[in-house]
Amino acid sequence: MNVIFHIAAGTAIIAGHSNFRNDSLSNQVKLSITGFTLGVISHGILDYSPHCYPINSKWDAIVGLILILFALWKSRMKWISIVGFIYLGSLFPDLVDLSPGILNGLTGINLPEYDNIFPWHYHEYSGSIYNGDCEVSSVNHFLTILFCGLTVWLNRRGVRDKVFKNSTQP
């Protein structure tokens, strides 16, 4: 699935985490670890579901990086590590399994490539659709964005008041 959809899932996880206290270092560590873990799990669920790739991979990566950097920039100091670990978990399987091959192809360097670690990147468990019939993929993408949007909207006060800085608050 495209990076942007994994980032959307990560944003929903951040919204859910906004309901918890992070007033101590131990709570911040716990939220970072659970957020990272939920990010990896959400990645697996999204990659296992049938999907096409509606967004060009280069633009997807560029826009995804910009979204993550913007979210980190807007995060309150106590939330930066939590937000960062959640997004890292949401992208971690792709970074581990796919990055060496992508970097080799883009740069011509020769990083070592290994067998995939995450099962949803194996052909038999991947939901990637290669026959061009992307109707079910469109439904899955729509439902993903709808679910993530509703999760953020239902937790908007925590997101607005705790996680992210806004122009009216210091």
C-alpha positions as CSV (number, residue, x, y, z in Angstrom):
1,M,0.0,0.0,0.0
2,N,1.2,3.5,-0.6
3,V,3.2,5.3,2.1
4,I,0.4,8.0,2.5
5,F,-2.1,5.4,3.6
6,H,0.4,4.0,6.2
7,I,0.9,7.6,7.4
8,A,-2.9,8.0,7.7
9,A,-3.1,4.9,9.9
10,G,-0.2,6.3,12.0
11,T,-2.1,9.6,12.4
12,A,-5.1,7.6,13.6
13,I,-2.9,5.8,16.1
14,I,-1.5,9.2,17.3
15,A,-5.1,10.4,17.7
16,G,-5.9,7.4,19.8
17,H,-2.8,7.9,21.9
18,S,-3.8,11.5,22.6
19,N,-6.2,10.2,25.3
20,F,-3.4,8.9,27.5
21,R,-1.2,10.9,29.9
22,N,2.4,11.4,28.9
23,D,3.5,13.5,31.9
24,S,6.4,11.2,32.8
25,L,9.2,9.7,30.9
26,S,8.0,6.2,31.6
27,N,4.6,7.0,30.1
28,Q,6.3,8.6,27.1
29,V,8.3,5.4,26.6
30,K,5.2,3.2,27.0
31,L,3.3,5.3,24.5
32,S,6.2,5.2,22.1
33,I,6.5,1.4,22.3
34,T,2.8,0.7,22.0
35,G,2.5,3.3,19.2
36,F,5.4,1.7,17.3
37,T,3.9,-1.8,17.7
38,L,0.5,-0.6,16.6
39,G,2.1,1.1,13.6
40,V,3.8,-2.2,12.5
41,I,0.5,-4.1,13.0
42,S,-1.5,-1.5,11.0
43,H,1.1,-1.8,8.3
44,G,0.6,-5.5,8.1
45,I,-3.2,-5.2,8.0
46,L,-3.0,-2.6,5.2
47,D,-0.5,-4.6,3.2
48,Y,-2.5,-7.8,3.6
49,S,-5.7,-6.2,2.3
50,P,-6.2,-6.2,-1.4
51,H,-4.7,-3.0,-2.9
52,C,-3.4,-1.3,-6.0
53,Y,-1.0,1.7,-5.9
54,P,-3.0,4.8,-7.0
55,I,-0.2,7.2,-6.2
56,N,3.1,7.4,-8.0
57,S,5.8,6.0,-5.7
58,K,8.2,9.0,-6.0
59,W,5.4,11.5,-5.2
60,D,4.1,9.2,-2.5
61,A,7.5,9.1,-0.8
62,I,8.1,12.8,-1.1
63,V,4.6,13.9,0.1
64,G,4.8,11.2,2.9
65,L,8.1,12.6,4.1
66,I,6.8,16.1,4.0
67,L,3.7,15.1,6.0
68,I,5.8,13.4,8.7
69,L,8.2,16.3,9.0
70,F,5.3,18.7,9.3
71,A,3.7,16.6,12.0
72,L,7.0,16.4,13.9
73,W,7.5,20.2,13.5
74,K,3.9,20.9,14.9
75,S,4.2,18.4,17.7
76,R,4.6,19.6,21.3
77,M,7.9,18.7,22.9
78,K,6.4,15.9,25.1
79,W,4.9,14.3,22.0
80,I,7.7,14.4,19.4
81,S,9.2,11.1,20.3
82,I,5.7,9.4,20.5
83,V,4.7,10.8,17.1
84,G,8.1,9.9,15.6
85,F,7.9,6.3,16.9
86,I,4.3,5.8,15.7
87,Y,5.2,7.0,12.2
88,L,8.4,4.9,12.3
89,G,6.4,1.8,13.2
90,S,3.9,2.6,10.4
91,L,6.7,2.6,7.8
92,F,9.2,0.2,9.5
93,P,8.3,-3.0,7.5
94,D,8.9,-1.2,4.2
95,L,12.1,0.4,5.5
96,V,13.5,-3.0,6.5
97,D,12.3,-5.1,3.6
98,L,12.1,-2.7,0.6
99,S,14.6,0.1,1.2
100,P,17.8,-1.6,0.1
101,G,16.3,-2.6,-3.3
102,I,14.7,0.8,-3.9
103,L,17.9,2.6,-3.0
104,N,19.9,0.3,-5.2
105,G,17.6,1.0,-8.1
106,L,17.6,4.8,-7.6
107,T,21.2,5.4,-6.8
108,G,23.0,2.5,-8.5
109,I,24.8,1.6,-5.2
110,N,25.0,-2.0,-4.2
111,L,23.5,-2.4,-0.7
112,P,22.9,-6.0,0.3
113,E,19.4,-7.3,-0.2
114,Y,17.9,-10.1,2.0
115,D,14.7,-12.1,2.0
116,N,11.7,-10.2,3.4
117,I,11.3,-10.4,7.1
118,F,7.6,-9.3,7.3
119,P,5.2,-12.0,5.9
120,W,2.9,-9.5,4.2
121,H,5.7,-8.7,1.8
122,Y,5.9,-12.3,0.7
123,H,4.0,-12.7,-2.6
124,E,1.5,-15.3,-1.2
125,Y,0.5,-13.0,1.7
126,S,0.6,-9.6,0.0
127,G,-2.6,-8.0,-1.0
128,S,-1.0,-6.3,-4.0
129,I,-3.2,-6.6,-7.0
130,Y,-1.3,-6.9,-10.3
131,N,-4.1,-7.7,-12.7
132,G,-5.4,-4.1,-13.0
133,D,-8.8,-4.8,-11.3
134,C,-8.6,-2.2,-8.6
135,E,-12.3,-1.8,-7.6
136,V,-11.8,-3.6,-4.3
137,S,-8.6,-1.6,-3.8
138,S,-10.5,1.7,-4.2
139,V,-13.1,0.6,-1.6
140,N,-10.3,-0.4,0.8
141,H,-8.5,2.9,0.3
142,F,-11.7,4.8,0.9
143,L,-12.5,2.8,4.0
144,T,-8.9,3.3,5.3
145,I,-9.2,7.1,4.9
146,L,-12.7,7.2,6.3
147,F,-11.7,5.1,9.4
148,C,-8.5,7.2,10.0
149,G,-10.4,10.5,9.5
150,L,-13.2,9.4,11.9
151,T,-10.6,8.4,14.5
152,V,-8.8,11.7,14.3
153,W,-12.2,13.6,14.4
154,L,-13.4,11.7,17.4
155,N,-10.2,12.5,19.2
156,R,-9.8,16.0,17.9
157,R,-9.7,17.7,21.3
158,G,-6.8,15.5,22.5
159,V,-5.0,16.0,19.2
160,R,-5.5,19.7,19.2
161,D,-5.0,20.4,22.9
162,K,-2.3,17.8,23.8
163,V,-0.3,16.6,20.7
164,F,0.0,19.5,18.3
165,K,0.9,23.1,18.8
166,N,-1.5,25.6,17.2
167,S,-1.4,29.3,16.6
168,T,-3.5,30.2,19.6
169,Q,-1.5,28.3,22.3
170,P,2.2,28.5,23.2
